[in-house]
Amino acid sequence: MRQLLALAFAVVLFAPIAHADLCARCDEWNKPHAPFKIYGNTYYVGSAAIASILIVSDKGHVLIDGGNQQSPPQIAASIKALGFKIEDVRLILNTHVHYDHSGGIAELQRMSGATVKASPLSAGVLATGKPGAVDPQHDTAESFPASTDVGTIKDSEVLHVGPLALTAHLTPGHTPGGTSWTWESCEGTRCLHIAYLDSLNAVSSPAFKFSSNTTYPTVLSDFEKSFAAVSALPCDIALADHPDNGDFWQRLDRRDHGKPDALIDQTFCRRYAEASKARLAKRLAEETAR
């Protein structure tokens, strides 16, 4: 009984954000949120619904995710409000290539002059702005402005900007090229592992079946690898690309009300993966019952 209650709690806690009708949700997803320090040199510069993460150094900054096509002015304003400059962003990275996380990357690249890098399967989509043919949401995914000169990264590759070092963790399934990111941020002598997690939601266009398809035949094995990878990440402070997929805002509220370590939760990555795995199992059962 306790295990069933824990599973039910996890599924509710990590309820997925639907990805249909993206443009219809642009205004909702762009509702502003004041930028803030997560820890050390790591800052939140996204909207209230879509995360964008800034990691800073005196040798240049790294930005992960660019929101949708309407997001860049807001992200740039948040960076400025923190005392930094969009022109000092040297590297732009990505979790996955859906409109709500990639639609603003081309404009942010233009504003900053930064290099854009992504997994090989994501890089091709960023370079065209067209949904990938094997994306489970291909039939309903929105196009977005294309980026230029997109470089590629490998699984477990460490990317450097000055003293910053970010590790790529390929976490496919939600999209074939999905990527999660980890790095270390310090305050004084105390350093913590930060994890920024790609979506692991099994959502798709209506015609796509995770249980049997020819367009993305490795989707189930990809998800299993991603669940294992995320569970094993170094994970002192973690959040998802949609912060509502978890309890990040609740933890932030506790921190703002006098609990300085409230963002620290070393179980989050494991719980996030377990909840995502439960949702995939539910989706497969629904497909079998049709």
C-alpha positions as CSV (number, residue, x, y, z in Angstrom):
1,M,0.0,0.0,0.0
2,R,2.8,2.4,0.9
3,Q,4.5,1.8,-2.5
4,L,1.2,2.4,-4.3
5,L,0.7,5.7,-2.4
6,A,4.2,6.7,-3.2
7,L,3.7,6.0,-6.9
8,A,0.5,7.9,-7.0
9,F,2.1,10.9,-5.3
10,A,5.0,10.8,-7.8
11,V,2.7,10.8,-10.8
12,V,0.8,13.8,-9.4
13,L,3.9,15.6,-8.3
14,F,5.5,15.2,-11.7
15,A,2.3,15.7,-13.8
16,P,3.3,16.2,-17.5
17,I,2.9,19.5,-19.3
18,A,1.0,18.9,-22.6
19,H,2.7,20.0,-25.7
20,A,-0.2,20.4,-28.1
21,D,-1.3,23.7,-29.5
22,L,2.0,25.4,-28.8
23,C,1.3,28.8,-30.3
24,A,-2.1,28.9,-28.5
25,R,-0.1,28.6,-25.3
26,C,2.7,31.1,-26.1
27,D,1.2,33.9,-24.0
28,E,0.6,31.6,-21.1
29,W,4.1,30.1,-21.3
30,N,5.7,33.5,-21.5
31,K,4.1,34.9,-18.3
32,P,7.2,36.6,-16.7
33,H,9.0,35.5,-13.6
34,A,11.6,37.6,-11.9
35,P,15.1,36.2,-12.5
36,F,16.9,34.8,-9.5
37,K,20.0,33.0,-8.3
38,I,19.6,29.3,-8.0
39,Y,23.0,28.7,-6.4
40,G,26.4,30.1,-6.9
41,N,26.9,31.2,-10.5
42,T,23.7,29.6,-11.7
43,Y,20.6,31.7,-12.4
44,Y,17.0,31.3,-13.6
45,V,16.2,33.6,-16.5
46,G,13.1,31.8,-17.9
47,S,9.4,32.5,-17.7
48,A,7.0,31.2,-15.1
49,A,6.4,28.1,-17.2
50,I,9.5,27.5,-19.4
51,A,12.9,27.4,-17.8
52,S,16.0,29.0,-19.2
53,I,19.2,28.7,-17.2
54,L,22.2,31.1,-17.2
55,I,25.6,30.0,-15.8
56,V,28.0,32.9,-15.5
57,S,31.8,33.5,-15.4
58,D,34.2,36.3,-15.9
59,K,35.2,34.6,-19.2
60,G,31.7,34.4,-20.6
61,H,28.4,32.8,-19.9
62,V,26.4,29.7,-20.9
63,L,22.6,29.8,-21.6
64,I,20.5,26.6,-21.7
65,D,17.2,26.8,-23.6
66,G,15.7,29.8,-25.3
67,G,11.9,29.5,-24.7
68,N,9.7,30.1,-27.7
69,Q,9.9,32.7,-30.5
70,Q,8.5,35.4,-28.3
71,S,10.8,34.7,-25.4
72,P,14.2,36.3,-26.3
73,P,13.4,39.9,-25.2
74,Q,12.2,38.7,-21.8
75,I,15.3,36.4,-21.4
76,A,17.7,39.2,-22.3
77,A,15.9,41.6,-19.9
78,S,16.2,39.0,-17.1
79,I,19.9,38.6,-17.8
80,K,20.3,42.4,-17.7
81,A,18.3,42.7,-14.5
82,L,20.8,40.3,-12.8
83,G,23.7,42.6,-13.8
84,F,24.9,40.5,-16.8
85,K,24.9,41.1,-20.6
86,I,23.4,39.0,-23.3
87,E,26.5,39.9,-25.4
88,D,28.6,37.9,-22.9
89,V,26.8,34.7,-23.5
90,R,29.3,32.6,-25.4
91,L,27.5,29.2,-25.7
92,I,23.8,28.4,-26.1
93,L,22.7,24.8,-25.3
94,N,19.4,23.0,-25.5
95,T,17.4,20.2,-23.8
96,H,15.1,19.3,-26.7
97,V,14.0,20.8,-30.0
98,H,10.4,21.6,-29.5
99,Y,9.1,25.2,-30.1
100,D,8.7,26.0,-26.4
101,H,12.4,25.4,-25.7
102,S,14.1,26.1,-29.0
103,G,11.9,28.7,-30.7
104,G,14.0,31.6,-29.3
105,I,17.5,30.2,-29.8
106,A,18.1,31.7,-33.2
107,E,17.3,35.2,-32.0
108,L,19.3,34.8,-28.8
109,Q,22.2,33.6,-31.0
110,R,21.8,36.7,-33.1
111,M,21.6,39.0,-30.0
112,S,24.7,37.4,-28.3
113,G,26.9,36.1,-31.2
114,A,27.1,32.9,-29.2
115,T,27.9,29.4,-30.5
116,V,25.0,27.0,-30.5
117,K,25.6,23.3,-29.7
118,A,23.3,20.3,-29.4
119,S,23.1,16.6,-29.8
120,P,23.5,15.4,-33.5
121,L,19.7,14.7,-33.8
122,S,18.8,18.0,-32.2
123,A,21.4,20.0,-34.2
124,G,19.7,19.1,-37.4
125,V,16.4,20.3,-36.2
126,L,17.8,23.6,-34.9
127,A,19.6,24.2,-38.2
128,T,16.3,23.9,-40.2
129,G,13.6,24.9,-37.6
130,K,11.5,22.0,-38.8
131,P,10.2,19.2,-36.6
132,G,12.3,16.0,-36.8
133,A,10.8,13.2,-38.9
134,V,11.1,10.7,-36.0
135,D,9.9,13.0,-33.3
136,P,6.8,11.4,-31.5
137,Q,5.2,14.8,-31.8
138,H,6.2,15.4,-35.5
139,D,2.6,15.7,-36.8
140,T,1.6,18.4,-34.3
141,A,5.0,20.1,-33.5
142,E,5.5,23.7,-34.6
143,S,8.3,25.0,-36.8
144,F,10.6,27.8,-35.4
145,P,13.3,30.1,-36.6
146,A,16.5,28.2,-37.7
147,S,19.8,28.7,-36.0
148,T,23.1,29.0,-38.0
149,D,26.4,27.1,-37.6
150,V,25.0,24.6,-35.0
151,G,27.7,22.4,-33.5
152,T,27.2,19.0,-32.2
153,I,28.1,17.3,-28.9
154,K,28.5,13.7,-27.7
155,D,27.1,11.9,-24.8
156,S,29.1,12.6,-21.6
157,E,31.1,15.3,-23.4
158,V,32.2,18.2,-21.2
159,L,31.8,21.7,-22.7
160,H,33.9,24.6,-21.5
161,V,33.5,28.3,-21.4
162,G,36.4,29.8,-19.4
163,P,36.2,28.1,-16.0
164,L,32.7,26.7,-16.7
165,A,32.4,23.0,-17.4
166,L,29.0,21.5,-18.3
167,T,28.5,17.8,-19.0
168,A,26.0,16.6,-21.7
169,H,23.8,13.6,-20.9
170,L,21.9,12.3,-23.8
171,T,18.3,11.5,-22.6
172,P,16.3,10.6,-25.7
173,G,12.6,9.5,-25.8
174,H,10.6,12.6,-25.5
175,T,12.6,13.6,-28.6
176,P,15.3,11.4,-30.2
177,G,18.0,14.1,-29.4
178,G,17.0,15.1,-25.9
179,T,19.8,16.1,-23.6
180,S,20.1,16.8,-19.9
181,W,22.9,18.9,-18.4
182,T,25.0,18.9,-15.2
183,W,27.6,21.2,-13.8
184,E,29.0,22.3,-10.5
185,S,28.3,25.7,-8.8
186,C,30.0,27.0,-5.7
187,E,29.4,29.5,-2.9
188,G,32.6,30.0,-1.1
189,T,34.1,26.5,-0.4
190,R,30.7,24.8,-0.8
191,C,30.1,23.3,-4.2
192,L,26.9,21.6,-5.3
193,H,26.0,19.5,-8.4
194,I,23.3,21.2,-10.5
195,A,21.2,19.1,-12.8
196,Y,18.9,20.6,-15.5
197,L,16.7,17.8,-16.8
198,D,15.2,17.3,-20.2
199,S,11.6,16.2,-20.4
200,L,11.0,12.4,-20.1
201,N,7.3,12.7,-20.9
202,A,5.8,10.0,-23.2
203,V,3.5,12.4,-25.1
204,S,3.0,12.3,-28.9
205,S,0.9,13.2,-31.8
206,P,-2.4,11.3,-31.9
207,A,-1.3,8.7,-34.5
208,F,2.0,7.8,-32.8
209,K,2.1,4.6,-30.7
210,F,5.0,4.0,-28.3
211,S,4.1,0.3,-28.2
212,S,4.6,-0.2,-31.9
213,N,5.9,2.2,-34.6
214,T,8.3,2.2,-37.4
215,T,9.2,5.9,-37.4
216,Y,11.1,5.8,-34.0
217,P,11.6,2.1,-33.4
218,T,14.0,2.6,-30.5
219,V,11.8,4.9,-28.5
220,L,11.2,2.4,-25.6
221,S,14.8,1.4,-25.3
222,D,15.8,5.1,-25.5
223,F,13.4,5.9,-22.7
224,E,14.8,3.1,-20.5
225,K,18.3,4.3,-21.0
226,S,17.2,7.9,-20.2
227,F,15.5,6.8,-17.0
228,A,18.6,5.0,-15.8
229,A,20.9,8.0,-16.9
230,V,18.8,10.6,-15.0
231,S,18.5,8.4,-11.9
232,A,22.3,8.2,-11.7
233,L,23.0,11.9,-12.3
234,P,24.9,14.0,-9.7
235,C,21.9,15.8,-8.3
236,D,22.1,18.2,-5.3
237,I,19.8,20.8,-6.9
238,A,17.7,19.8,-9.9
239,L,14.9,21.2,-12.0
240,A,13.1,20.3,-15.2
241,D,12.8,22.3,-18.4
242,H,9.2,22.9,-17.3
243,P,9.7,23.7,-13.6
244,D,6.1,22.7,-12.9
245,N,7.2,19.1,-13.7
246,G,8.2,18.7,-10.0
247,D,8.1,20.7,-6.9
248,F,10.8,23.3,-7.8
249,W,8.6,26.3,-7.1
250,Q,7.5,24.9,-3.8
251,R,11.1,24.4,-2.7
252,L,12.0,27.9,-3.9
253,D,9.1,29.3,-1.8
254,R,10.5,27.5,1.2
255,R,13.9,28.9,0.6
256,D,12.5,32.4,0.2
257,H,10.8,32.0,3.6
258,G,13.9,31.2,5.6
259,K,15.0,27.7,4.7
260,P,18.3,28.4,2.9
261,D,18.9,24.8,1.7
262,A,15.3,24.1,0.6
263,L,16.4,23.7,-3.1
264,I,18.7,20.9,-2.2
265,D,17.0,17.5,-2.9
266,Q,19.4,14.7,-3.8
267,T,16.4,12.4,-4.5
268,F,14.8,14.6,-7.2
269,C,16.5,13.1,-10.2
270,R,15.6,9.5,-9.2
271,R,12.0,10.5,-8.4
272,Y,11.7,12.4,-11.6
273,A,12.9,9.3,-13.6
274,E,10.6,7.0,-11.6
275,A,7.5,9.2,-12.2
276,S,8.3,9.5,-15.9
277,K,8.7,5.7,-16.1
278,A,5.3,5.3,-14.4
279,R,3.7,7.6,-17.0
280,L,5.2,5.6,-19.9
281,A,3.8,2.4,-18.4
282,K,0.4,4.1,-18.1
283,R,0.6,5.2,-21.7
284,L,1.6,1.7,-22.9
285,A,-1.3,0.2,-21.0
286,E,-3.7,2.7,-22.6
287,E,-2.4,1.8,-26.1
288,T,-2.9,-1.9,-25.4
289,A,-6.4,-1.4,-24.2
290,R,-7.5,0.5,-27.4
